[in-house]
Amino acid sequence: MEKVSGETIPKLLLKIAREQGEKVAIREKKRGIWQSYSWSEYLENVRKFALGLASLGLQRGDRLSVIGDNSPQGYWAQVATLCVGGVSVPLYQDAIEKELEYVIEHSGAQFIFAEDQEQVDKILALKEKVPTIETIIYVDPTGLRYYNQPYIKSFFRIQELGLEFEKNHPGYFEKEAEKGRPEDVALISYTSGTTAKPKGVVLTHENLLINAKLLSQVEGYRDSDRFMSYLPMAWIGDFFYSVIMSFQVGFTVNCPEAAWTTWSDTRQIGPTVVLSPPRIWESILTSIQLKMQDAVWIKRRMYKLFIDVAARVSNLQFEHQAIPIWLRTLHALGEVLVYGPLRDYMGMGKILYAYSVGAALGPEIYQYYRSIGVNLKQVYGLTETSAICTFQPDDEVKLNTVGIPVSGVGIKISEGGEVLVKSPGNFHGYYKNPQATAETLIDEWLHTGDSGILDKDGHLKIIDRVQDVSTLANGTTFAPQYIENKLKFSPYIKESVVFGQGMDHVTSMINIEIESVGNWAERKGLGYTSYADLSQKPQVYDLIYDEVRKVNVSLFAEEDLRDAQIRRYLILHKELDPDDAEITRMRKLRRGFIAQKYSDLIEGLYSDGDGVYLETKVTYEGGRTKNIKALLKICDVDSYTVGDDEKAASLKAKGNEHTRTQ
């Protein structure tokens, strides 16, 4: 098994600052200008803040939580905590009060890095409920002028305290950094809580560093690479790349100015490494599809021609077949006219490594990106495995797998079909939850809760969560997530929830993509006042009908899923929202909660009625709630059986043309 030779995260920082002191370590865009910090400046900022924390009484084992957008100060605060023996507990910046209260209280965090007034106010509201909170630290002073509580301090004031502390404690930082051991706890990363309350995953320096070492060896990252850091700091994937992998390889981390500028900032930076969950890849594709809908006729025709060419080339490549010279010529022309400009538009003109992580990506979406030249790979990992534990070699990319295990990682499938992982990156346990630890980590094998298979080449294929794999009354087994991803390939569908366990047929609840459907409605001269109003219009139901029918045609082509075609659907009156506990902060479905909350809708989908009345509560930003009422239409959809082959093939050939008249 790989070892890290006594290394810790602080020791790795000291090493890279010594070896590459003047090289840019991290950038942040502020007021339209990119601010760069070298490795020497990175270390100096960490050192001053670490000493400031020590002056405030932070001891080994104490915990600091960080909440806010990605920023150098957010990462410096976490690394500084580790340098003096503390533990980082990152929080989701859009978490509501009760979610923050649970994690802060459960972890016992004493120091809270809260980026700005919005985050400071959230923590202040919890101060009396969570007595462990001792110090609140902010970076942006806007709006905080009259916040005079002595326990609220600026990041820069704490650095000043650190310099004062150093005068009476020379060498303190270096001594504390050297005291650290690989087996010390570095991070308590809380899971997304798809099935229950979030669990605190305890990860050591060794867990994280070994995993980074193993992955960097097989992927060949370079210190000249540029990583775009925009996903929540609370997500293990961001911490792993923005801190651990950055220290391991020495590449540059880039933080956008704001969430809404991420795309434009990405185009400016031209990252070579990007990590995104499926929802981001889906939304980028939707944006492209929306832009093409508004393009002039000649551009639409050219786009369709060359995207079809790219799909044909991609199919042949996946099947390891020769590409005819005429097709290669067209593809080369498409690179100049369409594919290259598309990648530049997405900010991916210089991408070397692009990853889809966190959940399964629909095969149609995955193939689209690869067909236009984005080296997108599906990989697999959990918080409990210290992030990624499989990868797809460049010459072994497969459409429906997440690759092979990283060297040093073992993967096997249990008799019940569950994916088991044995890795030096496996966590040490769930914080304050020995029972869950014992149920999850058995004889060094992590029971992931995911259903999967290993193909003949050793590639792992994830089917769905074990508890979510469903069986119809006739014995047909299907993965809801697989069908949901097919639906989300449509530019008009943002989210879907598929049902069918123990039933005669499959049904779905759908969220429309408000931007693309709104654009479509505008072009049709269809007025609307709100999401709820637009979603229930008969014309929108007809639009979504065509999209669902296309998925049924696709399912009909897969013999073992012909009986899993969608027979009925409804469009929800509201978007699924993490504030309403329907999805996680990383946009994973909380299926159990959804099934309970919308039980009347599910019952309606399996009745003979053509609509169902709903009354439910929604939560707005800030915690305000409101009860809303709606009458939702239920729509039956054409499905196909043996004998309909010619009809289904004809419909499939029509592609994006809507074949159903209103």
C-alpha positions in Angstrom: 0.0 0.0 0.0 1.2 3.5 -0.8 2.5 5.6 2.0 3.0 9.4 2.3 6.3 9.2 4.3 5.1 11.3 7.2 3.7 14.0 5.0 0.8 16.2 6.1 -1.0 18.9 4.3 0.9 21.7 6.1 4.2 20.0 5.3 3.3 19.7 1.7 2.5 23.4 1.6 5.9 24.2 3.2 7.6 22.1 0.6 5.9 23.6 -2.5 6.4 27.1 -1.2 10.1 26.4 -0.8 10.4 24.8 -4.3 8.0 27.0 -6.4 7.8 30.2 -4.3 7.2 32.7 -7.1 4.9 30.6 -9.2 1.2 31.6 -9.1 -0.7 29.3 -6.6 -4.2 30.9 -6.6 -6.1 33.7 -8.3 -9.3 35.5 -7.5 -11.2 37.9 -9.7 -12.1 41.1 -7.7 -14.0 44.1 -9.3 -13.2 42.7 -12.7 -9.4 42.3 -12.1 -7.6 39.0 -11.5 -5.6 39.1 -8.3 -2.8 36.5 -8.2 -0.9 35.1 -5.2 2.3 33.1 -5.4 3.1 30.0 -3.3 5.2 32.2 -1.1 2.3 34.6 -0.6 -0.1 31.7 0.0 2.2 30.3 2.7 2.6 33.8 4.3 -1.1 34.4 4.4 -1.7 30.9 5.9 1.0 31.5 8.5 -0.3 34.8 9.7 -3.9 33.5 10.0 -2.8 30.3 11.8 -0.9 32.3 14.3 -3.9 34.6 14.7 -6.1 31.5 15.5 -3.5 30.4 18.0 -3.6 33.8 19.7 -7.4 33.3 20.0 -6.9 30.0 21.7 -7.4 27.4 19.0 -5.9 24.1 20.2 -5.1 20.8 18.5 -8.3 19.1 17.6 -10.4 22.3 17.6 -12.6 22.9 14.6 -13.1 25.7 12.2 -16.1 25.9 9.8 -15.9 27.9 6.6 -19.0 29.2 4.8 -19.0 31.4 1.7 -18.0 31.5 -2.0 -14.7 30.1 -3.2 -11.9 32.5 -2.3 -8.2 32.5 -1.4 -9.1 33.5 2.2 -11.6 30.6 2.5 -8.9 28.1 1.5 -6.2 29.9 3.6 -8.4 29.7 6.7 -8.9 26.0 6.3 -5.2 25.2 5.7 -4.2 27.5 8.5 -6.4 25.6 10.9 -4.7 22.4 9.8 -1.2 24.0 10.4 -1.9 24.4 14.1 -3.5 21.1 14.5 -7.1 22.0 14.0 -9.8 20.4 11.8 -11.7 21.9 8.9 -15.5 21.6 8.7 -16.7 23.3 5.5 -20.3 24.3 5.1 -22.5 24.9 2.1 -22.9 28.6 1.4 -26.6 28.3 0.5 -27.5 26.2 3.5 -30.5 27.4 5.5 -30.3 28.0 9.3 -31.5 24.6 10.5 -28.9 22.8 8.2 -26.1 25.0 9.5 -27.2 24.5 13.1 -27.1 20.8 12.8 -23.6 20.6 11.3 -22.0 23.3 13.6 -23.6 21.8 16.7 -22.8 18.2 15.7 -19.2 19.0 14.8 -18.6 21.3 17.8 -17.0 24.0 15.6 -15.7 26.9 17.7 -14.5 29.2 15.0 -16.6 30.2 12.0 -15.2 31.8 8.9 -18.2 33.6 7.4 -17.3 35.4 4.2 -19.7 38.4 4.3 -22.7 40.0 6.0 -25.1 37.4 4.6 -23.2 34.5 6.1 -22.3 36.4 9.4 -26.1 37.1 9.9 -26.8 33.3 9.5 -24.2 32.5 12.2 -25.3 35.3 14.5 -28.8 33.8 14.4 -27.4 30.5 15.7 -25.0 32.0 18.3 -27.4 31.5 21.3 -28.6 28.1 20.1 -25.1 26.7 19.5 -22.9 27.7 22.5 -19.7 26.2 21.0 -19.4 29.1 18.6 -16.7 31.4 20.0 -15.4 33.5 17.1 -17.0 34.7 13.8 -14.5 35.8 11.1 -15.4 37.7 8.0 -13.6 39.0 4.9 -15.9 41.4 3.2 -16.7 44.3 5.6 -19.6 45.6 3.5 -22.6 46.2 5.7 -20.7 45.2 8.9 -19.7 48.6 10.1 -21.9 48.6 13.1 -21.5 45.0 14.1 -19.6 45.7 17.4 -19.7 42.3 19.0 -16.2 41.5 20.3 -16.4 37.9 18.9 -16.8 39.2 15.4 -13.4 39.9 13.8 -12.1 40.5 10.3 -9.8 38.0 8.6 -7.1 40.7 8.3 -7.4 41.6 12.0 -6.7 38.0 12.9 -3.7 38.1 10.7 -2.5 41.2 12.6 -3.1 39.4 15.9 -1.0 36.5 14.4 2.0 38.8 13.8 1.7 40.2 17.4 1.5 36.6 18.7 4.6 35.7 16.8 6.7 38.3 18.6 6.3 36.4 21.9 6.2 32.9 20.3 9.0 32.8 17.6 9.0 29.7 15.5 5.5 28.6 16.8 4.0 28.1 13.3 6.9 25.9 12.1 6.9 23.8 15.3 3.1 23.2 15.1 3.2 22.4 11.5 6.0 19.8 12.1 4.1 18.2 15.0 1.4 17.0 12.6 1.1 13.3 11.7 -0.4 11.7 8.7 -3.0 9.9 10.8 -4.3 13.2 12.3 -7.8 14.2 11.3 -7.7 17.0 8.7 -11.3 17.2 7.6 -14.8 16.4 8.7 -16.8 16.6 5.5 -20.6 16.2 5.9 -22.5 14.1 3.3 -25.3 15.5 1.3 -27.9 13.6 3.3 -29.9 12.0 0.5 -31.6 9.5 2.8 -31.1 10.8 6.4 -29.4 13.6 8.3 -25.9 14.4 6.9 -23.1 12.3 8.4 -19.7 13.7 9.3 -17.0 11.8 7.3 -13.7 11.8 9.2 -10.7 12.0 6.8 -7.1 12.1 7.8 -4.2 13.9 6.1 -3.0 10.4 5.0 -6.4 9.5 3.4 -6.4 12.7 1.3 -2.7 12.8 0.3 -2.5 9.1 -0.7 -5.6 9.5 -2.9 -4.2 12.6 -4.5 -0.8 10.9 -5.1 -2.4 7.8 -6.7 -4.7 9.8 -9.0 -2.1 12.3 -10.1 0.1 9.4 -11.1 -2.5 7.9 -13.6 -3.8 11.2 -14.9 -0.5 13.0 -15.4 -1.4 16.5 -14.2 1.2 19.2 -14.6 2.1 22.2 -12.4 1.2 24.4 -15.4 -2.4 23.2 -15.3 -5.2 25.6 -14.3 -8.1 24.5 -12.2 -11.4 26.4 -12.0 -12.6 26.4 -8.4 -16.3 27.3 -8.3 -18.2 24.4 -6.7 -19.1 24.6 -3.0 -16.1 24.4 -0.6 -18.2 22.0 1.5 -18.1 19.4 -1.3 -15.2 16.9 -1.0 -14.4 17.2 -4.7 -13.6 20.9 -4.4 -11.4 20.5 -1.3 -9.6 17.6 -2.9 -8.7 19.5 -6.1 -8.5 23.1 -4.8 -6.3 22.2 -1.8 -5.0 18.7 -1.8 -4.3 18.1 -5.5 -3.1 21.7 -5.9 -0.5 21.1 -3.2 0.4 17.7 -4.7 0.9 18.9 -8.3 1.5 22.6 -7.9 -1.1 23.7 -10.4 -3.0 27.1 -10.2 -6.4 27.4 -8.6 -8.8 30.1 -10.0 -11.8 31.5 -8.1 -14.5 33.4 -10.0 -15.7 36.8 -8.9 -19.2 35.5 -8.2 -21.4 32.5 -9.0 -23.1 34.4 -11.9 -19.7 35.3 -13.5 -18.4 31.8 -13.4 -18.9 31.1 -17.1 -17.4 34.4 -18.3 -14.5 34.0 -15.9 -13.9 30.5 -17.1 -13.6 31.7 -20.7 -11.0 34.3 -19.6 -8.9 31.8 -17.7 -9.1 28.8 -20.1 -8.8 26.1 -17.5 -7.1 22.8 -18.3 -8.8 20.9 -15.5 -12.5 21.1 -14.6 -14.7 19.1 -12.3 -18.5 19.4 -12.4 -21.5 17.4 -11.3 -24.0 16.3 -14.0 -26.3 19.3 -13.4 -23.6 21.7 -14.6 -23.0 19.7 -17.8 -26.7 19.5 -18.4 -27.2 23.3 -17.9 -24.3 24.2 -20.3 -25.8 21.9 -22.9 -29.2 23.5 -22.4 -27.6 27.0 -22.9 -26.1 25.9 -26.2 -29.4 24.4 -27.3 -31.2 27.6 -26.3 -28.7 29.7 -28.2 -29.1 27.6 -31.3 -32.9 28.0 -31.2 -32.4 31.7 -31.5 -29.7 31.5 -34.2 -30.3 32.4 -37.8 -31.5 29.7 -40.2 -28.1 29.0 -41.8 -26.4 28.6 -38.4 -29.0 26.2 -37.1 -28.6 24.1 -40.3 -24.8 24.1 -40.0 -25.0 23.2 -36.3 -27.3 20.3 -36.9 -25.3 19.0 -39.8 -22.0 19.0 -38.0 -23.4 17.7 -34.7 -24.8 14.8 -36.6 -21.4 14.2 -38.1 -19.8 14.4 -34.6 -22.3 11.9 -33.3 -21.5 9.4 -36.1 -17.8 9.7 -35.6 -18.2 9.4 -31.8 -20.3 6.2 -32.3 -17.6 4.6 -34.5 -14.9 5.6 -32.0 -16.8 4.1 -29.0 -17.2 0.9 -31.1 -13.5 1.0 -32.1 -14.4 1.0 -35.8 -12.7 2.7 -38.7 -13.9 6.1 -39.7 -14.5 6.5 -43.5 -12.3 9.2 -45.1 -15.3 11.3 -46.2 -16.6 11.4 -42.6 -13.1 12.3 -41.3 -13.0 15.2 -43.8 -16.4 16.5 -42.7 -15.4 16.1 -39.0 -12.2 18.1 -39.7 -14.3 20.9 -41.3 -16.7 20.7 -38.3 -13.8 21.3 -36.0 -13.1 24.6 -37.7 -16.7 25.8 -38.1 -18.5 24.3 -35.1 -16.7 22.2 -32.5 -13.8 24.6 -31.8 -16.0 27.7 -31.5 -18.4 25.7 -29.3 -15.5 24.7 -26.9 -14.4 28.3 -26.8 -17.9 29.5 -26.0 -18.0 27.0 -23.1 -14.6 28.1 -21.8 -13.2 24.7 -22.6 -10.9 25.5 -25.5 -7.8 24.4 -23.5 -9.4 21.6 -21.5 -7.2 18.5 -21.0 -9.2 16.9 -18.2 -12.9 17.3 -17.7 -14.8 15.2 -15.2 -18.4 14.5 -14.4 -18.7 13.5 -10.8 -21.2 13.0 -8.0 -23.9 11.1 -9.9 -24.5 9.4 -13.2 -24.5 11.6 -16.3 -26.9 10.7 -19.1 -25.2 8.8 -21.9 -26.6 11.2 -24.6 -25.1 14.2 -22.7 -21.8 12.4 -22.1 -21.5 11.5 -25.8 -22.4 15.0 -26.9 -19.4 16.5 -25.1 -17.0 13.9 -26.2 -18.2 14.2 -29.8 -17.3 17.9 -29.9 -13.8 17.3 -28.6 -14.2 17.8 -24.8 -12.2 15.2 -23.0 -15.0 14.5 -20.6 -14.7 11.5 -18.4 -17.1 9.9 -15.9 -15.4 9.0 -12.7 -16.6 7.6 -9.4 -15.9 8.4 -5.8 -17.6 9.3 -2.5 -16.8 11.5 0.4 -15.9 8.3 2.3 -13.3 7.4 -0.3 -11.6 10.8 -0.1 -13.1 11.7 -3.5 -12.3 10.0 -6.8 -11.4 6.3 -6.7 -11.9 5.3 -10.4 -10.7 6.9 -13.7 -11.1 6.4 -17.4 -7.8 6.0 -19.3 -7.8 8.2 -22.4 -7.6 5.1 -24.6 -10.3 3.1 -22.7 -13.2 5.6 -22.4 -16.6 3.8 -22.3 -20.0 5.4 -22.6 -21.7 3.7 -19.7 -19.0 3.2 -17.2 -17.0 5.2 -14.6 -13.7 3.5 -15.5 -11.3 1.3 -13.7 -10.0 1.5 -10.1 -7.1 3.8 -9.5 -3.9 1.9 -8.7 -4.0 0.8 -5.1 -7.8 0.7 -5.0 -9.8 -2.5 -4.9 -13.4 -2.8 -6.1 -15.7 -5.7 -6.0 -19.5 -6.4 -6.2 -21.3 -8.0 -3.3 -23.7 -10.9 -3.8 -26.5 -8.3 -3.5 -25.0 -6.2 -6.3 -23.6 -3.5 -4.1 -20.3 -1.8 -5.0 -17.6 -2.4 -2.3 -14.4 -0.3 -2.2 -11.1 -1.0 -0.5 -8.8 2.0 -0.6 -6.1 3.8 1.4 -8.3 6.8 0.9 -11.2 5.2 2.8 -12.4 7.2 5.7 -11.8 6.4 9.4 -15.5 6.6 10.4 -18.5 8.8 10.8 -18.1 11.4 13.5 -20.0 10.5 16.6 -21.8 7.7 14.8 -20.1 4.3 15.5 -23.1 2.3 14.5 -23.2 3.8 11.0 -19.5 3.3 10.7 -19.8 -0.4 11.6 -22.5 -0.8 9.0 -20.6 0.9 6.3 -16.9 -0.1 6.8 -16.7 -3.8 7.2 -13.3 -5.6 7.1 -11.7 -2.5 5.4 -14.3 -2.7 2.6 -16.5 0.4 2.2 -20.2 -0.6 1.5 -21.1 2.3 -0.9 -24.8 1.8 -1.1 -24.5 1.9 -4.9 -25.6 -0.9 -7.2 -23.1 -1.7 -10.0 -21.4 -4.3 -12.1 -17.9 -4.9 -13.4 -17.7 -5.6 -17.1 -15.3 -8.0 -18.8 -12.6 -5.3 -19.0 -12.8 -4.4 -15.3 -14.7 -1.2 -15.9 -17.3 -0.3 -13.2 -20.8 0.5 -14.3 -23.0 2.3 -11.7 -26.6 1.4 -12.0 -28.2 3.5 -9.3 -28.5 3.5 -5.5 -29.1 -0.1 -4.2 -32.3 1.1 -2.5 -33.5 2.9 -5.6 -33.2 0.1 -8.2 -36.8 -0.7 -9.0 -38.8 -3.7 -10.2 -42.1 -3.5 -12.0 -44.9 -6.0 -11.2 -44.0 -8.1 -14.3 -40.4 -8.5 -13.1 -38.7 -5.8 -15.3 -35.8 -4.2 -13.4 -34.9 -0.7 -14.1 -32.8 2.2 -12.7 -34.9 5.3 -12.2 -31.8 7.5 -12.5 -31.1 6.1 -15.9 -34.5 7.1 -17.3 -34.3 10.5 -15.5 -31.0 11.2 -17.2 -32.5 10.4 -20.6 -35.3 12.9 -19.8 -32.9 15.6 -18.8 -31.1 15.4 -22.2 -34.1 17.5 -23.3 -33.4 21.3 -23.1 -36.9 21.7 -21.8 -36.6 19.3 -18.8 -34.5 20.4 -15.8 -35.4 17.6 -13.3 -37.5 14.5 -13.2 -38.4 11.9 -10.6 -39.3 8.4 -12.0 -41.6 5.9 -10.1 -42.6 2.3 -10.7 -41.5 0.0 -7.9 -44.0 -2.8 -7.7 -46.4 -1.1 -10.2 -47.6 -2.1 -13.6 -45.8 0.8 -15.4 -43.4 3.7 -15.0 -44.5 7.3 -14.4 -42.7 10.5 -13.8 -42.9 13.9 -12.2 -41.1 16.6 -14.2 -39.6 20.1 -13.6 -39.5 22.2 -16.7 -36.3 24.3 -17.5 -37.8 27.7 -17.1 -35.3 29.6 -19.2 -35.6 27.3 -22.3 -39.4 26.8 -22.0 -39.9 30.5 -21.4 -37.9 31.3 -24.5 -40.0 28.7 -26.5 -43.2 30.3 -25.1 -42.0 33.8 -26.1 -41.3 32.7 -29.7 -44.8 31.1 -29.8 -46.4 34.3 -28.4 -47.5 32.4 -25.3 -47.8 34.7 -22.3 -47.3 33.6 -18.7 -46.9 35.2 -15.3 -44.9 32.6 -13.3 -43.3 29.2 -13.3 -46.5 27.7 -11.9 -48.5 29.4 -14.7 -46.2 28.4 -17.5 -45.8 24.8 -16.3 -49.5 24.0 -16.4 -50.3 25.4 -19.9 -51.7 22.8 -22.3 -49.1 23.9 -24.9 -46.3 23.2 -22.5 -47.7 19.7 -21.7 -47.7 19.1 -25.5 -44.1 20.2 -25.7 -43.0 17.9 -22.8 -45.1 15.1 -24.3 -42.9 15.0 -27.4 -39.8 15.0 -25.1 -41.1 12.1 -23.1 -42.1 10.2 -26.2 -38.6 10.5 -27.5 -37.3 8.8 -24.3 -39.8 6.0 -24.8 -38.5 5.5 -28.4 -35.0 5.3 -26.9 -36.1 2.8 -24.2 -37.9 0.7 -26.8 -34.6 0.2 -28.5 -33.2 -1.4 -25.3 -34.8 -4.8 -25.2 -34.5 -5.2 -21.4 -36.1 -1.8 -20.8 -39.0 -1.9 -23.2 -41.5 -2.4 -20.4 -40.0 0.5 -18.5 -41.3 3.1 -20.9 -43.0 6.1 -19.3 -46.8 5.7 -19.5 -48.0 8.8 -17.6 -46.4 12.1 -16.4 -47.2 15.4 -14.7 -45.4 18.7 -14.6 -44.8 20.0 -11.0 -46.0 23.5 -10.2 -42.7 24.4 -8.6 -39.0 23.5 -8.9 -37.6 20.9 -6.6 -35.6 22.9 -4.1 -32.9 22.2 -1.5 -34.5 24.7 0.9 -37.6 22.5 0.8 -35.4 19.4 1.5 -36.5 17.9 -1.9 -32.9 17.8 -3.2 -29.5 18.1 -1.7 -27.2 21.1 -2.0 -25.5 19.2 -4.8 -28.9 18.7 -6.5 -29.3 15.0 -5.7 -32.9 13.8 -5.3 -34.1 13.0 -1.8 -36.3 10.2 -3.1 -37.7 9.1 0.2 -38.7 12.6 1.2 -40.2 13.3 -2.3 -42.2 10.1 -2.2 -43.7 11.1 1.2 -44.3 14.7 0.4 -45.9 14.1 -3.0 -47.7 10.8 -2.1 -51.0 12.3 -3.4 -49.4 13.1 -6.8 -47.9 9.6 -7.1 -51.2 8.1 -6.2 -52.8 10.3 -8.9 -50.3 9.1 -11.5 -51.4 5.5 -10.9 -55.1 6.3 -10.9 -57.5 6.7 -13.9 -57.9 10.4 -13.4 -56.5 13.1 -15.6 -55.5 15.5 -12.9 -54.7 15.8 -9.2 -55.2 18.6 -6.6 -52.2 19.6 -4.5 -51.6 21.8 -1.5 -48.1 22.1 -0.3 -45.6 24.4 1.5 -42.7 26.1 -0.1 -39.7 27.7 1.6 -38.2 31.0 0.4 -34.7 32.3 0.9 -34.5 33.5 4.5 -36.7 30.8 5.8 -40.1 32.3 5.0 -42.8 29.8 4.0 -46.0 29.8 2.1 -48.8 27.3 1.4 -49.7 27.1 -2.3 -52.5 25.2 -4.0 -52.5 23.8 -7.6 -54.5 21.5 -9.9 -51.9 19.5 -11.9 -52.8 17.8 -15.1 -51.8 14.2 -15.7 -50.9 13.2 -19.3 -50.8 9.7 -20.9 -47.9 9.0 -23.3 -47.6 6.7 -26.3 -45.4 3.7 -25.7 -44.2 1.1 -28.1 -44.4 -2.7 -28.3 -43.0 -5.4 -30.5 -44.6 -4.7 -33.9 -44.1 -1.0 -33.5 -40.5 -1.2 -34.7 -41.0 0.7 -37.9 -43.1 3.4 -36.2 -40.6 3.9 -33.5 -37.7 4.0 -36.0 -39.6 6.6 -38.0 -40.2 8.8 -34.9 -36.6 8.4 -33.8 -35.4 9.6 -37.2 -37.3 12.8 -36.9 -35.0 13.8 -34.0 -36.0 17.1 -32.5 -39.0 17.7 -34.7 -42.2 17.7 -32.7 -44.5 15.2 -34.3 -47.5 15.6 -32.2 -50.0 18.3 -33.3 -51.6 20.5 -30.8 
